[in-house]
């Protein structure tokens, strides 16, 4: 319990804070009281906190936000959120279309309510959600019930989603966009071009400012022209306010596309994993590894963190997230930047060599330590005394 003499519960001491929301990029201390950020300052005395964790040499960031993952059983590749988010510094995950309006409430009861991770979602325009032949059934693509479900649960649902539709026409895209407009939210589009529906038409004619195209660096997306240059319509769409999400996944991140795009100044607006069973092992599309890939493609660390915290929060219209502002929920990631010789795989399982790699050493969700790679928040066993289980403030 805090006292007037010790007003803070926890102090993260000496870390390099990166908090784009507040323009902070330097050594700061971060104090936490209860489940809130209580202070961020250059030198907070350790005597003011019940417990101090020394994090010098590490980077302290807002809890990471992964806006493209699959954490519900409507999709065969789904993963439980806590076990796959917290070890990678992710405190907020957005499921992208695993559930539709017909089964979202099951998702809410079985996963969202039972997870420590903050789980939000894009609702699939397919009423039955993601998985199998139903995703090609246009009769399942009903904007009105989709929009009504989004309106019913605004605390969880951030918009609508279409994915995997390989049929003809614009039914899936139009349905998702209509559901977003009716519910006053945004649409995320996973798109496969067809002769009668081009990618250029999608981003210039079908989507509105704030809508998201995910899988920016996928091999089936004509980001680059025949000369290997970023198509002019990509810049036009970005100027219009269309959001481009990385969405790594098992098939949607290719170095041969990402590298020239980055060299030409066309980064993703948001960094996300599209994490599921088929992407979690090879090509290792976890959040910290995906961030590391972008780091080694030329993005600065501060940009990598901003596109994994502050910008995703703005995109999904949750500006209270992705920040270490005083009064914000104490979702925190402590990251280590390793230097050495590393290799990273893309969706084609081709390797890129790199010299920097991020790993998460500590994650806090709502003021609670939920991941501690090296035990930096706990005493050595020799000094623990007669104990059964070490508490957070012991």
N, C-alpha and C positions, 0 to 999 in steps of 0.2 A: 504494500500500500504506500502511495506517495505521501509525503509530509511537506509542510512549508519549507523545511530545510532541503528536502529532496523532491522537487516538484515533478521530476521526470521518472518514468519507469525504466526506460532503456536509452542508452546513448551509443550511437555508432560514431566512433572517434577516429578522426584523421583520414577518412577516405576522400577520394576525388569524386565529388558530386557532379553528375550531369543531369540537369533538369531544365529542359528546353522551355517549359512553361514559364519559368521564372528567370531565364537567361543565365543560369548558373552553370559554370564549367570550371571548377577549381576545387581545391581542398576546403572542405567544410565538415562540421559536425552536424549530425542529425539526431534530435531528441524526440522521443516518442512517449506519449502519455496515453495509457489505455489503448484504444485502437486508432488514435489520431497522431498525425505529425504535429509536434508541439513547438519545435524551433529548428531552424537551420541557420547556423552561424559559424564564423571562422574559428572560434575557440570557446567551447562550452565546458566549464569545469566539471570534472568527473564527480565531484562531491555533490552535484545537483541531481544525480541519477542513482536509482537503486542498483542498476547494473550497467557496466560499460563493456562494450565489445570493441576491441581495437581493430580497425579495418584499414590502417595505413597500407598503401601499396595496392589497394583494391579500388574499384569504381563502384560508387553507390548511385543507383538510379531508381526511378519509380518502378514499381512492379511492371514487368513486360506485358504487353497486350498482343495476343495472337488472334487476329481477326479472321483466320481461316483454318479451321480444324474440324475433326469429326469425333464427337464424344457421345453419340447416342446410337443405340442398337438398330435403328432403322436402316443403317448402312453397315454392310458386313465387315468393313474394315475398322469399325469404331474402336476407340480406346477410352478407358476411364480417365477423367481429366486430372485428378490430383497427382497420380503417380507419374504422369507424363508432362505435367505443367510445372510443378514446384521444383523439380531438379534442374529445370532450365530457366528459372527466374520468372516464369509466367504466372501472374496472379489473376489475370482476366483472359478467358478464352471465349471466342465466338464460334459456335457451331454453325456451319454453313450448309443448311438445307437438309440435314439428316432427317428432320421431322417436317411433316406438312401439317395442315390444320387439323387433320383427322387424328393424328397421334401426338401432337405437341404436348397435350396435358399429361400423357404418359411420360414423356421426356421430362417434363417439369417435376413430376412426382418421384420418378425413379433415379434421375441423375442430378438435375439442378438443385433440388432440395437436399440432396444427400452429399453434396460436394462442398469442400472448403473453398476450392477455386471458384471465383465469380464466373458463372457460366451464363453467357448471353447467346442469342441465336438469330440467324436469318431463317425465316420460315420458307420452306420449299413451296413453289407454286403448285407442285404436284401434291394433291391432298394427302396421299398415302406416304409422302416423303420419298427418300432416296433408297434405291436398291432394285435392280432388276428391270423387267419389262415395263413395269408401271411408269417408269420415267419417260417412256415413249408414248404413253396414252394421253392424247390431247384432251380427252373428256375429263381427266383428272385435274386439268389446269384451269381452276376457277378463281378469278381474281377476288370476287366478293367475299366468299368465306375465308379466304386467305387474309384479306384486309381486316375482316372483323376479328379474327383471332389475334392479329398484331395489335389491334386497338384494345383488345381485352387484356392483354398482358404487356403493357408498354415497359414494365420494369425488366422484362427479360428479352423481348423481341425488338430488334433494332431495324428490321426491314425484311424484304422478300428476296428469294434466291431462285435462279434456275440453273440447272447443271445437266450435262450428259445427254441433252436432247440431240439426236442425230437425224431426226425426220426433216421434212420439208417445211418451209414457211417460218413465220415469226411468232407462232402461237405461244411458245414457251417464254420468249423474251417479252412479248407484248403483255402476257399475263402477269409476269413478275413486275414489270414496270407499272402496270395498272394497279396492282395490289399495293405497291409502294406509294403511288400518288393518292390512292383512296385513303390510305392509313397515315399519310403525312410523313412517310419515312423514306428510305432509300432502297435501291435494288442492287444486288450483287449478281453479276452475270458471268457464268462459266460458258464460253461460247465456242462452237465449232462451225466455222464458215461452210457454207454450201453455195452452189452456183447462183441460187436465187436470193441468198442473204449473205452479204459481204460484211467483213469486219469493219470496213470503213463506214458503211451505212449504220452499223451498230453504234459506233462511238460518236458519230457526227449527227445522226438523225433520230436514233431510238432512245438514247440515254439523255438524262438531264444532269445539270450540275449537281455533284454530290453522289451520283450513282457510281458504281464500282465495276470495272472489268478486272477479274482476277486471272492469274496465270499469264502475266505480262510476257515472260520469257519462254513461253511454250513453243514447241516446234511448229504447231499448226496455226500460230498467230502471225500474220504478216507485219510484224513490227519493222523488219528491215526490207528494203527493196532489193532488186536483183544485183545492185552494185554494193550491197552491204551497208547501205545508209538508212538511218531511221526515216521512215516515210513522213512526208510533210504533214499528213493528216493526223499523225500522233501528236505533234506539237499543237496543232489546231484544237484537237480534242482536249488536251491538257489546259490550254488557254480558256476553253469553255467551262472548265471545272470538272471534267470527268476524272475520276480517281483510278489510278493504275496500281493494283495490288500484286505482290510477287507470287504468293500462292505456290510454293515449291512443289510439294507432292511427289509422287513417284514418276510422273511423266511430264511435268510442266516447268522445268527449270533446266535450261541448256546453256552451258558456258559459251558455245559458239554464237549464241544470240545475245546473252547477257553481257559478255565482254565487249563486243563492239558498241552495243547500246550505251554501256557505261562510259566508254571512251568518248562517245559523242554527246555525253551529258544528258542521257535519258534514264535516270534511276527510277525505281519504283517509288510511289508515294508512301506505301506501307510495306513493311516486311512481315510476311506471314509464312506459315509452314505447310498448310494443307496436310497436317499430320494425321496419319492413319496407319494401320498395320503394315501396309505395303510400302510406306515411305519412312517409317520410323527406323528401320534397320539399314537397308540400302535404298536410297542414297543418303541416309542419315539426315532427314529433313527436320531435325529438332530445332528449336528456336535459336539456341546459342550457336549451333553449327551453321544454320542458315545466315545468321548475322555475321558469322566469321567469313562465310563465302563472300558476302558483300564487302566486308572489310578488305579482303584480299583482292577484290575486283576494283579497288580504288576509292571506296567510300570512306570518309573519315569516321572515327569512332563516335564523335558527337552526332554526326548525321545518322549513323547506324542506330544509336540509341533513340534519337528523336523519331525516327521512322518506325520504331518498335514500342514507343510509349506515347509521346505527346500527339503526333499526327494521327495514329489510329484512334485515340480518344476523341479527337475532333471529328474524324470521319464518321464514326458511329454515333456521334452526337451525345457523347458522355464526357463533357469537358472536365468533370470532377475527377476523372481518372487520369492516369499518365502524368502525375505531378507529385512533387514533394512539398506543395504549398502548405503553410501552417493551417491546420484544420482539416486537411485532406485525410482520407482513409490511409492508414499506415501500411500500404502495400509497397514493399521495397525489395529490390534485387541488389545483391552485392556480387559483382563480377570481377573475375581475374582475367587479365589479358596476358596470355602466355606468348613467349617469343621462342621460335625454334624452327624446325622443319616439319611441316604438316602437309597432308594431302586431303583434298576434298573431292567428292564425287557429285556429278550432276545426274539428271534423270536418265541420261544415256549411259551412265556408269563410266564416263570418262573422267580422268583425274585432272585436277588443277593443283599445282603445288603452291603453298603459301607459307608465310613466316610468322603469322599471328593467328591466335585462336582464343576465343572467349570461352570461359567456363563459369558456371554459377557456383559460388561458394556458400551463399546464404540467401534464403528467401523468407520474407515476412509477409504474411497475409493478415490484414486487419490487426496489426500489432502483435501477432503470434508468429514465433519462429517455426516454420514448417519444413525447412530444408537447411541442413548444415553439413556441407561436404566434409569438412575437416574438423568439426567439433569446436570451432573458434568461440562459440557462445557458451561453452561448458568448461568446468574445471577439470584438470587432470585427475585421473582416478586416485592417485596417491594422496591428493589433497581433498578428496570428496568426503572423507569421514565415514561414519556409519550411514549408509544411504541405501535406498531401494530404487528410486528413480530420480534423477536430477531434474529439478524444476527450472523453468525459464529464467528465474531470477536468483537461483542458487549459485 
